[in-house]
Amino acid sequence: MSEAKKESKQGKIRAQSEAKILAAAQEEFILQGYRGATVQSIADRAGLPKANILYYFKNKENIYHAVLEQTLDMWDEGIGDIDAADGPKVAIEKFIASKVRMSFKHPSASKIYAMEIIQGAQHLKEFARTYLRKWVRDKAALFQTWIDNGEMAEVDPYNLIFLIWSTTQHYADFETQILTVMNRADYEQEDEEQVTQFLTDFILRGCGLK
């Protein structure tokens, strides 16, 4: 086997192992919290020796940071592309659709993020102070420009962003409560589309865009 093929194979094995570890870690952190989860419990859930976990991540804190980073990258990829060229209606539609999709396709990621924020964002303080604050300010300013131009109703842009966050993430963070109330074991295939349509219609009406 050539050196290049060997390195490619090793890289693939590493990526697969890391993905397996992070998926297991995500579930452990949700069930046990950061303090309750252990490297051994993550290894047990991943079906890997503890030594393998430590080889890739060194310690529990590094694993947790990797889980949060994975979540933030996913979140950023979904909603980071809203720009002035979209116009308010398309921007809101894209924002809601991407957040609902994340809640239904990756509920654990949303739960991890919510738990971290509820616990004071100890591991995300720098992110909250820098990137998150700037992202919200930029998008709020964009919505304000559309409001000033008469392209949408006069709503508070910050509260609009918070509203979209809370209503969309609710379907992930409170998944158990929703399914219990609806007397169901799991979400059904059409739920994501129905929720997206409902929230989009409701919020667009409130913004004078319907």
C-alpha positions as CSV (number, residue, x, y, z in Angstrom):
1,M,0.0,0.0,0.0
2,S,1.3,3.4,-1.0
3,E,2.0,6.0,1.7
4,A,-0.7,8.3,0.4
5,K,-3.3,5.5,0.5
6,K,-2.2,4.5,4.0
7,E,-2.6,8.0,5.2
8,S,-6.0,8.3,3.5
9,K,-7.2,5.1,5.2
10,Q,-5.9,6.2,8.6
11,G,-7.7,9.6,8.1
12,K,-10.9,7.8,7.3
13,I,-10.6,5.5,10.3
14,R,-9.9,8.5,12.5
15,A,-12.9,10.5,11.2
16,Q,-15.2,7.5,11.7
17,S,-13.9,7.0,15.2
18,E,-14.2,10.6,16.2
19,A,-17.8,10.8,14.8
20,K,-18.7,7.7,16.8
21,I,-17.2,9.1,20.0
22,L,-18.9,12.5,19.6
23,A,-22.3,10.9,19.0
24,A,-21.9,8.9,22.1
25,A,-20.6,11.9,24.1
26,Q,-23.5,14.0,22.9
27,E,-26.0,11.5,24.4
28,E,-24.0,11.1,27.7
29,F,-23.8,14.9,28.2
30,I,-27.6,15.2,27.6
31,L,-28.4,12.4,30.0
32,Q,-25.8,13.0,32.7
33,G,-24.8,16.7,32.2
34,Y,-21.2,17.7,31.9
35,R,-20.3,16.9,35.5
36,G,-22.1,13.5,35.5
37,A,-20.7,12.2,32.3
38,T,-17.3,10.4,32.4
39,V,-14.8,9.3,29.8
40,Q,-15.5,5.7,30.7
41,S,-19.3,6.2,30.2
42,I,-18.7,7.8,26.8
43,A,-16.4,4.9,25.9
44,D,-19.0,2.3,27.0
45,R,-21.7,4.1,24.9
46,A,-19.4,4.3,21.9
47,G,-18.4,0.6,22.3
48,L,-14.7,1.6,22.3
49,P,-11.9,1.2,24.9
50,K,-11.4,4.2,27.1
51,A,-7.8,4.4,25.8
52,N,-9.1,5.1,22.3
53,I,-11.2,8.0,23.5
54,L,-8.3,9.5,25.3
55,Y,-6.0,9.0,22.3
56,Y,-8.3,11.2,20.2
57,F,-9.4,13.8,22.7
58,K,-7.1,13.6,25.8
59,N,-9.8,14.4,28.4
60,K,-13.5,15.0,29.0
61,E,-13.2,18.8,28.5
62,N,-11.8,18.4,25.1
63,I,-14.6,16.0,24.1
64,Y,-17.2,18.5,25.4
65,H,-15.6,21.3,23.5
66,A,-15.6,19.2,20.3
67,V,-19.3,18.4,20.8
68,L,-20.2,22.1,21.2
69,E,-18.0,23.0,18.2
70,Q,-19.7,20.4,16.1
71,T,-23.1,21.8,17.1
72,L,-22.1,25.5,16.5
73,D,-20.7,24.6,13.0
74,M,-23.9,22.9,12.1
75,W,-26.0,25.8,13.4
76,D,-23.8,28.4,11.6
77,E,-23.9,26.5,8.3
78,G,-27.7,26.4,8.4
79,I,-28.5,30.1,9.2
80,G,-25.3,32.0,8.6
81,D,-26.1,32.9,5.0
82,I,-29.0,35.3,5.5
83,D,-28.1,38.6,3.7
84,A,-29.7,41.8,2.4
85,A,-30.2,40.4,-1.1
86,D,-32.8,37.9,0.3
87,G,-35.3,40.5,1.4
88,P,-37.2,40.1,4.7
89,K,-39.7,37.4,3.5
90,V,-37.1,35.0,2.0
91,A,-34.7,35.7,4.9
92,I,-37.3,34.7,7.5
93,E,-38.4,31.7,5.5
94,K,-34.8,30.5,5.3
95,F,-34.1,31.2,8.9
96,I,-37.2,29.3,10.2
97,A,-36.7,26.3,7.8
98,S,-33.1,25.8,8.7
99,K,-33.8,26.0,12.5
100,V,-36.7,23.6,12.3
101,R,-34.6,21.2,10.2
102,M,-31.9,21.2,12.8
103,S,-34.4,20.6,15.6
104,F,-35.9,17.6,13.8
105,K,-32.7,16.1,12.2
106,H,-30.3,16.9,15.0
107,P,-32.3,17.3,18.3
108,S,-29.4,16.2,20.5
109,A,-27.3,19.1,19.1
110,S,-29.9,21.6,20.0
111,K,-30.3,20.1,23.5
112,I,-26.6,20.2,24.2
113,Y,-26.5,23.9,23.2
114,A,-29.6,24.7,25.3
115,M,-28.2,22.9,28.3
116,E,-24.9,24.8,28.0
117,I,-26.7,28.2,27.8
118,I,-29.0,27.4,30.7
119,Q,-26.0,26.5,32.8
120,G,-24.4,29.9,32.2
121,A,-22.5,29.2,29.0
122,Q,-19.3,28.4,30.9
123,H,-17.7,26.8,27.9
124,L,-19.2,29.2,25.4
125,K,-18.7,32.6,27.0
126,E,-16.2,33.7,24.4
127,F,-18.5,32.5,21.6
128,A,-21.5,34.4,23.1
129,R,-19.5,37.6,23.6
130,T,-18.0,37.6,20.2
131,Y,-19.5,35.7,17.3
132,L,-23.0,35.2,18.7
133,R,-23.4,38.8,19.8
134,K,-22.1,40.1,16.4
135,W,-24.3,37.7,14.5
136,V,-27.4,38.9,16.3
137,R,-26.5,42.6,16.0
138,D,-25.8,42.2,12.2
139,K,-29.1,40.4,11.5
140,A,-31.0,42.8,13.8
141,A,-29.5,45.7,11.8
142,L,-30.6,44.1,8.6
143,F,-34.1,43.6,9.8
144,Q,-34.1,47.2,11.0
145,T,-33.1,48.4,7.5
146,W,-36.0,46.5,6.0
147,I,-38.3,48.0,8.6
148,D,-37.0,51.5,7.9
149,N,-37.5,51.0,4.2
150,G,-41.2,50.0,4.8
151,E,-40.5,46.4,3.6
152,M,-41.9,44.8,6.8
153,A,-43.9,45.8,9.9
154,E,-42.3,47.7,12.7
155,V,-41.3,44.8,15.0
156,D,-38.4,44.7,17.4
157,P,-35.7,42.9,15.4
158,Y,-34.0,41.4,18.5
159,N,-37.2,39.9,19.8
160,L,-38.0,38.6,16.3
161,I,-34.7,36.7,16.3
162,F,-35.3,35.4,19.8
163,L,-38.8,34.4,18.9
164,I,-37.6,32.3,15.9
165,W,-34.9,30.7,18.1
166,S,-37.3,29.7,20.8
167,T,-40.2,28.5,18.7
168,T,-38.0,26.4,16.4
169,Q,-35.7,24.9,19.1
170,H,-38.7,24.0,21.2
171,Y,-39.4,21.0,19.0
172,A,-35.9,19.6,19.9
173,D,-35.4,20.8,23.5
174,F,-38.9,19.8,24.6
175,E,-39.3,16.8,22.4
176,T,-40.3,14.5,25.2
177,Q,-43.0,17.0,26.5
178,I,-44.4,17.4,23.0
179,L,-44.6,13.7,22.2
180,T,-46.1,13.0,25.6
181,V,-48.8,15.5,25.1
182,M,-49.5,14.2,21.6
183,N,-49.4,10.6,22.9
184,R,-46.8,9.6,20.4
185,A,-43.6,7.7,20.5
186,D,-41.7,9.7,17.9
187,Y,-42.1,12.5,15.4
188,E,-43.6,11.5,12.1
189,Q,-42.2,12.2,8.7
190,E,-44.5,15.1,7.8
191,D,-44.1,16.9,11.2
192,E,-41.1,18.9,10.1
193,E,-42.9,20.3,7.1
194,Q,-46.1,21.1,9.0
195,V,-44.2,22.9,11.8
196,T,-42.2,24.8,9.3
197,Q,-45.3,25.9,7.4
198,F,-47.1,26.9,10.6
199,L,-44.3,28.9,12.1
200,T,-43.4,30.6,8.8
201,D,-47.0,31.6,8.2
202,F,-47.6,32.8,11.8
203,I,-44.4,34.8,11.9
204,L,-44.7,36.3,8.4
205,R,-48.2,37.5,9.3
206,G,-46.8,39.2,12.4
207,C,-44.2,40.9,10.4
208,G,-46.7,42.1,7.8
209,L,-45.3,39.9,5.1
210,K,-48.5,37.9,4.3
